[in-house]
Amino acid sequence: MAPEETKEKETQEEYSYYPGCSLHGTAHEYEDSVQEVFRLLGIRLTELPDWNCCGASSAHMTDHGLAVDLAARNLRIAGRLGKDLLVPCAACFHRLKAAEKAMGAQGGQAAGVRILHLNDWLRRSEVLRRIREAVKRPLNGLRLAPYYGCLITRPPSVTDVEEFENPRSMDLLIRVLGGEPGRWSHKTECCGGSLTLGRSDITNTLVSRIIKAAVRADARGIVTMCPMCQANLESNQLELKQRDRGHPVLPIFYATELIAACISDSTSGKRWKAHLVDPAGLLDAPALQP
């Protein structure tokens, strides 16, 4: 192996990675896009060996001690790897951070590693620069509503996020990809995902408000980084559409799906096959054209 190749391998940026249950199940398209983006950017993700469920939401609703222990075990594994821990799922991130606080960790660290939601990572100027330089097919002014939901940034006493009322990471990302982030009123409003089974009436009301607010902001789609939010917004708006044919419907993107679509050489329509609201037509023209 050439000395240059050895040096590149030694200095390659690397994170430990906790996918959580959703990304290995119902949100596999999120997992696929995360892996694709990091591969294209030349960043290594090392999945935690023998990781377990973080306890969201069944454990922390029934047994606080169990919820802390489940998440703490993953933190100890991450500590042994010694790399900052990247967490794409908002609920997993929240449980891991809550366990960190419960364990009495100091300085926002657990076992010597930082817990980063994907939102935290994308906020970094050097990351945005790398993505901008890699864009092959920009969004060409496509107006999108950045939706953070209620777990990624709040409460700040758990998340340690500074921009918890008006976060901007996805706003900046949309601009880097060539789109236009919509200014709107519901970027951190709860979608009611945890109430989907027990109180679908409340969930439908919250989802309807979010979709209509995005439409009022002239958004053509919504961008999120939470598996529960994506599934809840996408599926419930279709139910609302069945009840009211005039109810608007918008595609719900994962942020990493858009990054991958913009920086990848692939133009395969299979990227959107898991979506209930097919965004392919929206992204054909004028967006994503070289």
N, C-alpha and C positions, 0 to 999 in steps of 0.2 A: 504494500500500500504506500502511495506517495506521501511525503511529509505533509503536503498541503491538504490531502484528504484526511489524514489523521487529525490535523488541527481543526478542520471543519467539524469532524465528528465530536471532538472534545468540547467545542464551544457552541454546539447547536443549542438553541433555546429549548428548554424542556419544562413541562409542568406535570405534576401528578394530576390525575383526572378521576372525578367521581361522576359517573353517568346517572346513577340512580335508576329506580325501577321503570320510570316512565320512558326514558330514552332507550331502554332495552325492550320496550313493549309497544304501547300505543303511540308513542312519539318517536318511532324509529327514524322518521324522516328528519327530525331534529338532530338525532345522533349522526345520521349519515352526512348531513350538511356541516356539522361541527367538525367531524373527522376530515371532510373534504377541504374545508377552509384552512385548517391547521396544516394539512399536508401540502396544500398549494403555497402556503406562506413559509414552508420549511421549518415548522415548529413541531416538536415531538410531544405527544401526549402519552403518558404512561398510566394506564388504568390501574386503580388500586387493586392489588391482588386480594381475592377473597373478601371483597366488600359486601356489606349487608344493607338491607333497607334502612333508611334514615328514620323511619317511624312516622312519617307524614302520610296521612293525617290520623290514622287509627290509634297509634301509640300515644301521641301527645295529647289526645283528647280523653284518654282513659287512665294513663299511668305516667306521671311526670318522670319518675325515676327510670322507668323502662325507656322512655323516649330519649332521655339524656344518655343512658348507657348505649343504646343502639347507635346514636350519632357519634358518641365518644370513641367507640371502637374504631370507626372509620378514621377519625382524627388521629388515633394512635398509629394506625397503619400508614397514614400520610406522613406522620412524623418520622417514621422509620425510613421512608423514601427520601425525606429531606428536601422536597421540592414544593414550591407554592402550589396549593390545591385549587384547581379550576373546576367550577360547578356550574353547568348550564341550567339546571332546573331551579326555578325560584323557590319552590317548596323545600327542596333538599338544601339549598343554600341557607334558607331561614332556619331549618332544624340544626344544621351543623353550626351556624353562628350562635344559636340559642344554647346549644350544648357547650360551646366554647365559653360563653358567659357563665353558664351554670358551673362549669369546672373551675371557675375563678382565674382563667387565664388573664395575663396582664399584657397591655400594649396591643390588643387586638390580635394576639397570636395564640395558637394551640399547638403544643408539641414542637414549637420552633418554626412553624410554617404559617403562611397567610392563606386565608380562605377567600377566594376570588370568585364572585359570580361573573359570568361572561360579560355582563354589563360593565363591571369594574375594569375588566381587561380592555374592552373596546373603547373605554374613555381615554386611554393613554394616547398621547400625541404621536408617539413612535409607531403604535399599532395602526392608527388612522393613516399615517404617512405611508406605511407599507401597503395597506389596502389600496390607497389612492394610486400608488405607482403600479399596482397589479391589475387595475381595471382594464378590461378589454372591451366590454359592452356596457356603457353607462346607461343609467336609467333615463337620461335625456329629459329631465324636468318632471318626471312622473311624481305626482303629489301623493304622499303617503302619511298616515297618521301614526306617530310613534306611541306605542302603548306599553307602559311599564307595569301596570297593575299595582297591587298593594303589598306584595311580599319582597320584591327585589330591593326596594329602597327604604321601607318602613317596617317597624319603628327604627329610627336611627340609633337608639340605645342598643339594639340588637345588630343591625346591619353595619353600623359604623359608616354609613354613607352620608356625605356632606350635602349633596344635592337631593334631598329626599322629598321636597315639595314640587320642585320643577327640574327633574333630571334632564340631562341634555345629551347623554351618550349616543342614543339612537338618532336623535336629531342631527348630530354631527356626522354619524355614519351615513345617513340617507344623503346628506349633501356630498360626502366623499364619493358615494356611488353615483352621483350625478342627478339625484332626485331632489324633490322639494319637500321638506318636512312641514306638515300642516300644523298651524297654531290652533290648538283646540282645548276644550275645557275638561276633558275626561282622561287625560294621559295617565293619571295615577288612581283613577276610580276603581273600586272593586267590581269584578265581573260576577261575583256570586258563585264561583266554581265549587266551593265546598257545600253549597246548598242545592246542587243540581238534583240530587236524588230526593232529599227530604222536603225541599220547598222550591219546586220548579217554578212556581208562580213568581217568587221573588227573583230567582235567577233570570227568568225571561224578561222581567221588568228592567233589571240592571243591564242586561245585554242589549235590549232595545234602545235604552238611553245612550249607551256607548256607540252603537252603530249609527244612530241618527245624529249624534254629535259629530262623528267623523264625516258623515255626509254633508253636514252643514259647513264643515271646514273644507269642503270640496276635495276630500281625500278619495283616491281610487282604491285604496286598500289600507289595511292596518298591519303594523309590524310589531311583533312581540318577541320576548325571550322567556316565556313561561309555558310549559306544556299544558297545564291546566287552563290557562287563559286562552291559548290557541284552540284547544278542543271545545271549550265552553262557548267561545264567541262564534266559532264556525258552525257547530251543530245546532245551537239554540236559535241562531238567526234563520236557519232553514225551517225550524219549527214555527217561528214567528211568521215566516213567509207563507207557510201553509194556512195559517189562520187568517192572515191579512195579505192578499196578493199585492198590495201596494207597499208593503214593508221593504225597505232597501236591504240589499245583500252585498257584502263586500268580501273579497278574498282576504284571508288572514295568513300573513307570512311569518315564518321565523326569520329573524335578522340574518342568521347564518345562511339560510337558503338564498337570500338576495345577494349576499356577498359572493357565495359560490357561483351563482348564475352570472354575476358580473365579471369575475376574475378567472373563471374556468374556460378552457378551450371547448368544452362540451356544450352543445345546444340541444341536448336530448329533451324531449317533452316528458320523459319518464320522471324528471325531477319533481313534477307536481302531481304524480299519480295518486298519492295518499290524501290529497286535499278533497274535501267535500265540495268546496267552491273552487272550480278550476280557474287559476289565474293566467293560463297560457295565452289566451286571447289578449288580455290586458298587456302582457309583456312582449307581445309580438311587434306591435307598432303603437307609438313611435319608440317605445322603450327597448332596451337591450339590443339595439342595432349598432354595429360597429361604425 
